[in-house]
Amino acid sequence: MIVATYEDADARLLLRLLDTPTVAPLERGEADPPPQLWEAQRDYAAAAAELGFEVVHHGAAVPGDLTGDDVPLSVRRAVDKQPGFLESQPSLVLRLGGRVGVRDTVMFNVHLDTVAGFEPASFDGTRFIGRGAIDAKGPTSALLPGIRAALATEPALGTEVGVLIQVVSGEEGGAMGTIGTRRLVGEGFVGRLNVFCEPTRGRYLPRATASMTASVLVRGEDATDDRPECGHNATTLLGFLASHLSLALTENGAEGTVCIAGLRTGPLHNRVYGSGELLVNMAYDSTPAGHRMGARLEGALHEGLQAFSARFAARATFARAAADAESVTRLRWLKRGLPVLAASDPWCEALLERDVGLERWPDDEPAFTCDAIWMDGVPDTFTVVLGPGDLAANHAHAEGEFVDLSDLEDFAGSVAQTLVSFCRARQNGAGGSG
């Protein structure tokens, strides 16, 4: 494996990125500062320019880019109701070398937007701490020393073989890449080999799940706590449905990953809330599995409503809710129909394992969701997810998120070896067109 040194300039870049607030607008809370994604991307472009990278695209999506049923409802609503929503979330494309064909290009995709909870950055000489340290500002910064080491080893890089870096917004917050990565892929900023930089403990993962989100809505009438029988008790109804769906969707043999998420009715003690919402998120690893899971949810919801009516019909306090349960409840899909990545390419896989020395993510270990889904079906390409650290162990999306310098250097070495191995294979005529 090529040794790639993470230099002081790389550390300073990462600390600047960590100190630049880039909370995704769909994630942003009242305490979070406005996102400075334009500034963060310009800072990164300036650092990449020292290696010879040029900016070939830097701009935000426009409403016309967000067509199709696979655009989450939360994104469509934000475009309509949040001024500056799209304009504040640009995406950047950097290119090393002149334009070469897809078959002679390696593309890296990184994202600089983060979840909520901005934290000041710190570095003690061995560990970086800050929001986005592992997901994914740390991996973003480590690309540059990896490319620098590859350039020092293989002169064909940047001449015969090109490198693209997509630096996107809209990965976090449930946007699912629809305002960043989807658009860039559609415009052809892809390579023969495409690497999406997310934590995988240094193993290459040729799969990415997608997820769909269901909203179970109750729209009934409120009541005072002195006459609870007069209302449609959405808290009791949705609580019952949450329990029912938890069991029905996770029975033995159930597909995918199910998360019974938020339940909201109201905060006060002295009233019956007649309206509320229950959210259910489901991740799937194939399009047919997604269809089956959606149908299973719809069936389980119908059964749950019938069970609630039967269980509570004789209870005067809940009789109205029991009688009207089906008429005041409806299912709305907030997100559905997203693609799934399940890549296979013997030549690229052999390159990564034999020449680069990477371990494959075990086929029986669940994958996760990321922007790599948008590479599904792109011809003559192969796509993997690869990065340092672990989402859980490194506290991604949580207080104290961190990445270790040693992991960044190991990842940079993997980047360097991947680029050099790809260059030499293409020089030898290996790899074909797809």
C-alpha positions, -999 to +999 in steps of 0.1 A: +000+000+000+013+035-009+020+056+022+001+089+021+011+115+047-016+137+062+003+170+064-002+200+085-019+218+057-044+189+055-051+192+092-056+229+089-081+224+061-101+199+081-102+221+111-115+250+089-141+227+074-152+215+108-154+251+121-175+262+091-212+256+099-228+235+071-259+220+087-283+208+060-314+231+059-337+201+064-318+193+096-312+229+109-326+238+143-332+272+158-298+271+175-279+262+143-262+290+123-270+294+086-251+269+064-220+282+048-217+255+021-206+279-006-177+290+016-167+255+026-167+243-010-146+273-021-121+266+007-118+230-005-115+239-041-086+262-032-068+234-015-074+210-044-062+236-069-027+232-054-028+197-069-039+209-102-077+205-099-099+229-118-135+238-110-158+226-138-191+231-120-202+251-089-238+259-086-271+250-069-301+230-083-331+248-095-368+238-090-369+223-125-342+197-115-365+183-088-391+164-109-402+128-104-418+108-077-384+099-062-379+134-048-389+133-011-420+154-001-399+172+024-376+185-003-405+196-026-421+214+004-389+231+013-384+244-022-418+259-021-418+273+014-382+280+025-367+310+008-331+303-004-334+266+002-318+255-030-295+285-034-279+277+000-269+242-010-246+242-040-226+213-054-190+215-067-172+194-093-134+194-095-114+178-124-078+168-125-064+168-160-082+174-193-115+158-202-110+121-208-136+094-214-156+078-186-136+046-189-104+064-180-118+084-151-121+077-113-148+098-095-149+105-058-181+118-042-180+135-008-205+157+011-199+186+034-234+191+047-240+178+082-268+170+106-278+195+133-257+201+164-227+223+154-197+217+177-164+236+178-135+217+162-105+204+181-074+183+173-051+169+200-025+156+175-041+122+171-079+128+169-101+154+153-135+162+170-163+181+155-196+178+136-188+161+104-155+147+114-163+112+102-194+120+081-179+133+060-155+162+063-126+140+075-128+116+045-132+147+022-100+162+035-081+128+033-088+126-005-062+153-011-031+136+005-042+104-012-043+121-046-010+139-038+007+106-031-007+090-063+005+120-084+040+115-070+039+078-079+022+077-113+028+105-139-002+092-161-026+105-134-041+137-146-030+131-182-041+097-195-064+091-165-087+117-151-100+123-116-133+139-107-144+150-072-180+157-065-184+178-034-222+178-028-248+192-006-282+176+002-269+143+015-282+147+050-316+156+063-335+131+042-328+149+009-313+116-003-290+133-028-318+146-050-305+182-050-269+173-054-256+139-065-286+130-086-281+161-107-243+157-111-247+120-121-273+130-146-249+155-161-223+128-167-198+137-140-190+100-134-161+076-139-154+040-148-148+036-110-168+057-086-160+059-049-185+074-024-166+084+007-186+072+038-173+053+068-169+016+060-139+007+082-117+007+051-137-021+034-152-015-001-190-018-002-206-023-036-241-019-023-263+009-009-298+006+005-326+031-001-353+041+024-389+051+023-408+070+049-445+066+057-466+091+076-496+077+094-519+107+099-549+110+122-572+139+116-600+138+141-616+161+167-601+173+200-618+172+234-614+186+269-600+163+295-634+166+313-651+149+284-625+127+268-652+105+251-661+134+228-627+133+210-608+110+187-579+102+209-551+103+184-525+096+211-540+063+221-548+054+185-513+061+172-497+046+202-516+014+195-506+015+158-470+021+167-470-011+188-489-031+162-466-020+134-435-027+155-445-063+158-461-068+123-432-053+104-404-071+123-417-107+124-394-135+115-385-134+079-394-097+076-373-079+049-352-047+053-348-025+084-378-009+100-376+021+123-407+032+142-398+068+144-415+100+157-450+101+172-465+136+177-499+146+190-496+174+216-478+185+248-506+194+272-521+172+300-556+186+300-570+178+266-575+150+242-556+155+209-577+144+179-549+148+154-513+135+152-487+117+131-466+086+133-435+082+111-422+048+099-389+046+081-380+014+061-347+007+044-346-019+016-318-034-005-336-041-037-365-025-057-387-056-054-380-057-016-391-021-014-424-028-031-430-058-008-422-038+023-445-010+012-474-034+006-467-050+039-470-017+058-503-009+041-517-043+050-504-041+086-519-006+090-553-019+079-551-048+103-540-025+131-570-002+126-594-031+127-577-044+158-579-010+175-616-007+168-623-042+181-602-037+213-615-003+223-651-003+210-665-012+245-645+015+263-666+046+265-636+069+268-623+057+234-655+045+217-656+074+193-620+069+182-627+032+178-658+037+157-641+062+134-605+049+134-604+040+097-622+072+085-599+096+105-566+078+096-548+079+064-514+068+051-492+093+032-458+084+017-432+111+023-405+093+004-408+063-019-394+049-051-357+056-046-332+034-064-309+008-048-273+002-056-262-034-061-230-032-082-210-060-097-180-058-119-154-086-118-126-064-132-130-036-107-136-059-078-104-078-086-085-045-089-097-034-055-089-067-038-058-079-056-040-047-066-052-023-039-055-048-011-090-038+001-113-061+019-148-065+006-177-057+029-193-090+038-223-099+016-243-110+047-237-077+066-264-051+060-254-021+039-266+015+046-282+043+027-261+070+010-260+090-023-244+061-041-279+049-050-279+074-079-252+054-097-277+025-100-280+016-137-254+041-150-238+021-179-201+012-181-195+022-144-188+004-111-195+021-078-184+014-042-187+030-008-154+034+009-141+054+039-124+055+072-140+048+106-174+035+115-207+054+117-215+041+151-181+038+167-171+073+156-203+089+169-215+101+135-246+123+139-239+125+177-221+146+203-183+140+202-181+129+166-145+122+158-120+107+134-085+096+141-055+108+122-043+072+117-076+063+100-074+093+077-039+084+066-049+048+060-078+060+039-055+084+020-032+054+013-061+034-001-071+063-023-035+066-036-032+029-043-066+028-060-056+056-084-022+042-092-036+007-097-063+020-119-039+040-140-015+011-146-044-012-154-058+012-180-023+017-195-021-020-200-055-020-217-073-038-189-109-030-179-126-026-212-154-001-214-175-013-186 
